[in-house]
Amino acid sequence: MALAGLAGLNVDLTSALAKIVQQDIDSSCKNMPELALLYAEECGWVLEVLTSDVKEIQNRFTQAGVPNHFIGSTKSYGVDSNIPIACNGKLFYTTVKNLYKQWERISFEVEKLQANTDCAIEEFRNSDLVAVLREEGINSDREMMACLLKANFEVHDVTMSDLLSGWVGGSATEETEKEVINQPDVALLHNKSERFECRWSSLRIADSKAMMLSKLVGSVRCWVAHGEGRFSFRDQNILDNIKAQKCVAMHYVDDNGKPTETYPMNPNGSTEGIAGLCSQDGRHLALMPHPERCFAMHQWPTYHQILIVNPI
């Protein structure tokens, strides 16, 4: 039910286990009674109802002589939704995505027996495609590729010449680009410090339209490395409109977590500490920090001991 609806769950088996009669538990499950509850070879039914109807429905089942247990509730939507399972003080923690992969694995093993094994493996391991676009003079493309490969993407290295191959009217395209560049509403200027800045900076991900950051609102540390990273706006109205449209994705912050223009916490002097912007539809994200340079924990100069790395 959770997999089909991509819904998170809060599961607590403690009260259900308390109702199990020890004599009914097979000897092989004496030390793990939760297995007897979850994998009993008898008719069972999981029913989702409104919270307000739980007691009434349980009473009706009890009056009819049907054993019943309240085992939890559904919550947030999405493949990354959490599923904590509590059982007599023990806690098992996972996500919808992880359980979905385990569930899908069974179908994969059956498919290998029923069809061509190589085809089944190729389909199961098929990854999402992503292109890393690079132009002459850019950097961090290799780090970005490594980060995406670690996240199980199929990564393709694409250059601007690859995109322009076969296009006509090159001079016309160049003139159009010049017009755009000559009249920017937003520009990246040289750092206020007048030098290249490479720092481990404090950032705050804003509540914005950026799809890639929608579940990451809050504070984070990240590398910055640039000589021209100061966001500048043609006039105040443009900045106000960007803020009203919730297109400011990230800020440099001070020790109190507040956006700052103070150096060196703001390494480039960017207006209102802005470190990243997104498009109005949230699909395009432009950042000055380099998250691809700190996706592995050995790339962090320092971190809190309770920080946990989620295995990919």
N, C-alpha and C positions, 0 to 999 in steps of 0.2 A: 504494500500500500504506500509506504514511504517512498520507495523507489519509483513507482509509477507516477506519483504526485510530486516527486522531488521535494519532499517536505522533511524538515528536521523533526526529531522526536526527543522527548524527555521520558526515559523509561526507568521505572523503579519496581523491581521484582520482590522487594522485601516483604510486603504484606501478602503477596500471592504465595511466597514460599512458606510463610507462617501457617498457612492453611493446609499444607500438604501433610498427609499422614505418613509417618516414617515407614510403616509396614508396606505402603504402596510403592516405595522406591526400590528399584532393582539394585541388587548388591553392587553392580558395576558403577552405580551413580551415587553411592552412599556419601562419598566425599565431595560430590558436586551435585547437590539436589536441584540446582538451577537447570541442569541438563534434563532431569526428569520432568521438570515443568515445561520447558521449551520444546522438547523433542519426544513427548509422550506419544506412543503409537495408538492414539485414539482420536475420536472426532473432536475437533477444536474449531473455534471461530473467533476472529479478531474483529470487533465492531467499533467503529468510530462514531461518536455521538456528540451532541452539544454538551458543554460543561454543565449547563443548567439541568440537563436530563439524566446525568450519571446516576444519582441516587435512586431516582424513580425506576430506571431500567434495571439496576441491580436488585432492587426490591422485588420486581416482577419475576426476574429469573430465580431468585431465592424461593419465592412462593411457589414456583412451578417445579422446584426441586432440581434446578439446573445449577451446578457449581459455576461460579463466576469470580473473576478477579479484576480489579482496576490496576492496569500495568503502566499507565503513562498518558502523555498528551502530545499532540502535534504542535509544532511551532513554526519557525521561519521557513520561507520558501527558497529553494535553490540548491544546486549540487554541492555547494560548500557549507550547507547548513550542518550544524553540530548534532550529534546523537550521543549524549551521555547515557550510559546504562548502569544504574546502581543496583547492588545486590548484597545485602547483609554487610554494609559498610565498605564493600569493594566497588571500585568505579572503573568501568571500561569506557574509553572515550574514542569516538571515531566520527566520520562525516558521511553524508549521503554518497559522496563521490567514491570514497573508499569501499563502502559496502556494495555500491553499484558495480564496481570493478570485480569484486569477489563473486557477485551473483552472475555477472556476464562471463566470468571465467568458466563456469560449469557448462554453459552453452558452447563455449569455444572448444572444450575438451570433447563434447559430444560431436560437434561439427567435424573435428579431425578424424573421428571414426566413420563418419557418414560421407565425407567428400574428400577431395584431394587435399592431403595434409599441407602442402606448400601454399595452396590458395587460401586455406583457412588461417594459416599463420600470417600470411601477408595482409589479409583483411583485418585480423585482430590487432596487428601491430601498426596499422595505418595511422599516421600522425597528422595533426593539423599543419597546413603549410604556412610559412611566413617568409617574407622577403626582407632582407636587410639591405636597404638602399644606401649606396655610398657615392660620394663625389670626390673629386680631387681635392686633397687638403683636409679631409675630415679625419676624425680619430674615434677610437672606442668601438669601431665596427666589429673588431675581433672579440672584444669583451661582450658585446651584445649578442653575437652569435653563440658564444660559450654559454651565456645565461639562458638563451632560448633552447639550446640543445639540452641543457640540464633540465628544462621544463618539458622535455619530450616533444618539442616541435620539430618538424622537418624544415630545416633552414636552408634558404637559397641566397647566395651572394649576388646581388644585382647592382650594376653600375648605371649611371645616368646615360652613358653611351649605349647600353643595352636598351634603354627605354626609347632613345631617340633614333635607334636604327630603323631605317625605312621611312622616316618622316620626311615630308617635303616642306619647303617654305621656312628653312632654318633662320634666315635673316629676319623674317617677319616675327618669328617666335622670339628672337633675341630682342627686337625692338619693344615687344609687348612686355618682356621681363624688365627692361630698363624703365618703362613707364611705372610699373608697380614698385620697383625699388626706389625711384625718385620721389614717390609720394606716399611714404609709409605712415600709417596711423600709429603703429607700434614699431620701435626699433631697438636693437641691441647695441649699446654703445660700449666704448672701452671702460674697463673697471675704473672706479673713482680713485683707487689707489695707484693707478697708472702703471700697474705691473700684473703679471700673470699670478693668479691665485689658485693654490691647491690646498684645500682644507677639508677637515672632517667636521661638517657643519650641522647645526641643529635646524630642523625643518618642522613645519606643521602643515600637514595635508588638509586643505580646506574642504568644506562642504560645497562641492561644485558639481557641474554637469559632466565632469570627466568620467567616462565609463570605467577606465582602467583603475581609477582610484576610489570608486564608489564605496568600497568596503574597508578602506584604509584610513578613514578620517582620524586624525590625531597626530602625535609627535613621532618623529623618526630621525635617526642620524644618517647622513649620506655624504659621500665624497662630492666635492665640487672641484672643477679644474678648468679654468678658462681665463682668457684675457679680455674678452668682449662679452660680458654677460649682464650688463646693466640694462634692465627693462626701462624704456623711456617712452612716453606717450606724447603725441602731438599737442594735445590740449587736455584740460581737466575733464571736459565733457566726454571724451573718448574713454578715459579711465573710469569715470562714473558709470558709463554705459556697460563697460566690461564687467564691473562689479555687480551691477544690477542684474545682468544676465547670468550671474554665477559662473563666470568663465575664468576666475582666478583659482588656479588649482593648488598652489603651494606657496608658502611664505618662508623666508628666513626668520627665525625667532630668537629672542634673547633668553636669559636664564629663567625668566618667568613664563616662557612659552608665548610671548606676545610678538607680533610682527615688528621688525625693527629695521631702521636704516643705519644703525650704528656699526661702524667698522671695529673689529673684524667679524662680528657675529653675522653681519651682512657683508659678504666678502667683496661685493662689487658696487654697492651704493644704489641698488635697484629701488625704484619708487615704491614706498610702502612695504618694502621687504619682499616684493613679488619675485618668486623663483620659478613659476610655471604658469602657463595659460592653456586653456582648451577652447575648442570651437563651440559655437552655440548649440550644436547637436551632441556635443560631448564625445564625438568619435575621434577627434584629432587632439593630441596632447603634445605640448612643447615644453620641455624642462631644461633648465640649466644644470641642475645636479645630475650625477651619474649613478643611478641605482644599479646599472649593469656592472659597476666596479666594486660592488659590495654585496653580491648575492650569496657568496660563500663566507662562512664565519671567520675563516683565517684572514679575510680582507678587512675585518673590523679592527681598528686600533684598540677599542675597548668596548665591552658590553656587559650588561647586568647578568649575574650568574643564573637567574631564573629564566633567562631567555631560552626558548626551546626552538630548535630548527625542525620544521615539518619535513619529513623525508618525501622526496618526489618519486 
